[in-house]
Amino acid sequence: MLQTTLDDVLARVRAQLEHDDLTGAVALIESLRSPDQAELFAEPGETDEPPCCHNVSCWCATTTSE
């Protein structure tokens, strides 16, 4: 999702919550695709990389250490 779109959705969700409209806020979030819902709640700086499993076939097995 584009950052401007994400910011717009967040602003709309905040506005709904400020008016105690939990149903409206949930409806906005539910209208998003699953990956966009995840991005909405992601911590700043998180990447789009899948979580690492640290096994031999893992994409990052040779680039990280446990």
SERODREN-470396 format. One line per 2 residues: number of its first residue (from 0); their letters; for each residue x, y, z of N, C-alpha, C. Coordinates in pm, 1 decimal. Example, Ala and Ser with C-alpha at 12.3 -4.5 7.8 and 13.67 -1.06 7.14 Angstrom:
<recs>
0 = as = 1319.0/-569.0/780.0/1230.0/-450.0/780.0/1320.0/-330.0/780.0  1285.0/-225.0/708.0/1367.0/-106.0/714.0/1290.0/3.0/787.0
</recs>
This chain:
<recs>
0 = ml = 84.9/-117.0/0.0/0.0/0.0/0.0/89.8/123.7/0.0  51.5/224.2/-74.7/127.4/348.3/-76.1/118.6/416.7/59.5
2 = qt = 225.9/485.5/97.7/229.2/551.3/228.2/116.9/654.2/241.5  88.2/728.7/134.4/-18.4/828.7/143.9/-153.6/761.9/168.0
4 = tl = -175.8/647.1/105.4/-300.1/574.3/126.9/-306.4/522.2/270.1  -195.8/468.9/319.0/-189.4/420.3/456.1/-216.5/534.4/554.2
6 = dd = -155.8/649.5/530.8/-178.2/765.1/617.8/-324.7/808.6/615.3  -387.0/802.7/496.6/-527.4/839.4/484.1/-616.2/743.6/564.0
8 = vl = -588.5/614.9/551.2/-667.0/515.0/625.1/-649.3/536.0/775.2  -526.3/558.7/819.3/-502.7/582.4/962.0/-577.8/704.9/1011.2
10 = ar = -578.3/810.8/931.7/-649.8/933.5/969.6/-799.8/906.6/980.4  -852.5/828.6/887.5/-995.1/796.3/890.2/-1029.5/707.8/1009.3
12 = vr = -942.9/611.3/1040.2/-965.5/524.6/1157.0/-960.8/608.3/1284.3  -861.5/696.6/1295.4/-852.8/783.6/1413.8/-977.7/868.9/1429.8
14 = aq = -1026.4/924.7/1317.8/-1146.5/1008.6/1323.3/-1266.3/928.1/1372.6  -1279.5/804.7/1323.8/-1388.6/719.5/1369.5/-1377.1/693.0/1519.8
16 = le = -1256.3/663.3/1564.3/-1236.0/633.2/1706.8/-1258.2/755.7/1793.9  -1219.8/873.9/1744.6/-1241.9/996.8/1820.9/-1390.8/1024.4/1840.2
18 = hd = -1471.9/973.3/1749.6/-1617.1/989.5/1760.6/-1682.6/864.9/1821.1  -1600.3/784.0/1887.0/-1647.6/661.4/1952.4/-1722.4/568.5/1856.9
20 = dl = -1680.3/568.9/1730.4/-1742.3/482.4/1630.4/-1651.4/363.2/1604.2  -1650.8/269.5/1698.1/-1567.5/150.4/1686.2/-1609.2/66.4/1564.9
22 = tg = -1738.5/56.4/1540.8/-1788.6/-20.6/1427.3/-1736.3/37.1/1295.8  -1736.4/168.2/1282.7/-1686.1/233.1/1161.5/-1537.4/212.3/1144.1
24 = av = -1461.8/220.7/1253.9/-1316.8/199.8/1247.7/-1285.0/56.1/1207.2  -1355.5/-38.6/1264.8/-1334.4/-179.4/1230.8/-1370.7/-203.9/1085.0
26 = al = -1478.0/-143.9/1037.9/-1520.2/-161.5/898.8/-1413.8/-109.3/802.8  -1351.2/3.9/835.6/-1243.9/57.1/751.3/-1127.0/-40.4/743.7
28 = ie = -1088.5/-94.8/857.4/-976.2/-189.1/861.1/-1012.0/-318.3/788.5  -1133.0/-367.7/810.9/-1174.3/-492.0/745.5/-1185.9/-477.4/594.3
30 = sl = -1203.9/-355.3/544.6/-1216.4/-334.3/400.2/-1081.6/-345.8/328.7  -972.8/-346.7/405.7/-839.1/-358.6/347.8/-805.1/-504.0/318.4
32 = rs = -715.9/-525.1/223.0/-663.0/-659.4/198.4/-578.5/-699.4/318.6  -563.9/-829.2/341.9/-488.4/-878.7/457.8/-347.6/-820.6/466.5
34 = pd = -269.7/-816.6/356.6/-134.5/-758.7/367.1/-137.9/-610.2/406.3  -240.9/-539.5/360.0/-252.2/-397.9/395.2/-292.5/-380.6/541.1
36 = qa = -375.1/-473.2/592.0/-408.8/-470.2/734.4/-282.8/-490.2/817.8  -200.1/-584.1/776.2/-75.2/-610.4/848.6/15.3/-487.7/844.8
38 = el = 23.9/-422.5/729.3/108.5/-303.5/717.2/57.4/-190.8/805.3  -72.9/-182.6/819.8/-133.2/-78.4/902.1/-85.1/-87.4/1046.9
40 = fa = -61.2/-211.0/1094.1/-20.7/-232.0/1232.3/127.0/-265.5/1248.5  203.1/-260.4/1140.8/346.5/-292.0/1146.3/421.5/-182.6/1221.2
42 = ep = 527.0/-221.8/1287.5/614.1/-126.7/1354.9/694.3/-49.7/1250.7  724.1/77.3/1275.5/807.5/152.5/1181.7/941.0/81.9/1159.2
44 = ge = 982.3/73.8/1034.1/1109.7/11.5/1001.3/1101.1/-136.4/971.3  985.1/-198.0/993.3/971.3/-338.3/958.2/976.2/-350.9/806.6
46 = td = 1030.7/-460.3/759.5/1042.8/-479.4/615.6/931.1/-569.7/565.4  926.3/-585.4/435.3/830.6/-675.9/374.3/884.1/-817.9/368.7
48 = ep = 1002.9/-839.9/425.0/1062.5/-973.2/424.3/981.1/-1066.1/513.5  968.0/-1191.2/474.7/896.3/-1285.6/560.3/975.0/-1311.5/688.3
50 = pc = 908.1/-1353.3/794.4/982.1/-1384.1/917.4/1081.5/-1496.8/892.7  1193.3/-1489.7/955.9/1298.8/-1587.2/934.6/1275.6/-1710.5/1021.5
52 = ch = 1298.3/-1826.4/962.9/1281.6/-1951.0/1037.4/1417.3/-2005.4/1082.0  1527.5/-1950.0/1029.7/1665.2/-1989.0/1063.1/1692.7/-2137.2/1045.1
54 = nv = 1639.6/-2193.8/939.2/1677.9/-2331.2/909.3/1767.5/-2331.9/786.0  1813.6/-2445.2/745.9/1911.6/-2456.1/638.2/1859.5/-2397.7/507.6
56 = sc = 1731.3/-2413.3/478.6/1678.4/-2363.3/352.0/1631.5/-2218.4/360.5  1647.2/-2158.8/474.7/1601.1/-2021.8/495.5/1679.3/-1924.4/408.3
58 = wc = 1611.6/-1822.2/357.0/1674.1/-1721.5/271.1/1784.4/-1645.2/343.7  1779.5/-1638.9/474.2/1879.0/-1560.3/546.9/1973.4/-1647.6/629.0
60 = at = 1969.2/-1777.8/610.4/2050.3/-1867.8/693.0/2198.3/-1834.8/689.2  2246.6/-1780.4/578.8/2388.4/-1748.3/569.0/2419.3/-1603.7/601.3
62 = tt = 2314.0/-1520.7/625.0/2338.4/-1378.5/649.5/2315.0/-1336.6/792.8  2259.9/-1425.2/876.2/2236.3/-1390.4/1015.6/2297.3/-1494.6/1107.7
64 = se = 2316.3/-1456.0/1227.8/2363.1/-1552.5/1327.5/2265.9/-1551.1/1443.7  2249.5/-1662.9/1505.5/2155.2/-1672.6/1618.1/2225.4/-1641.5/1747.6
</recs>
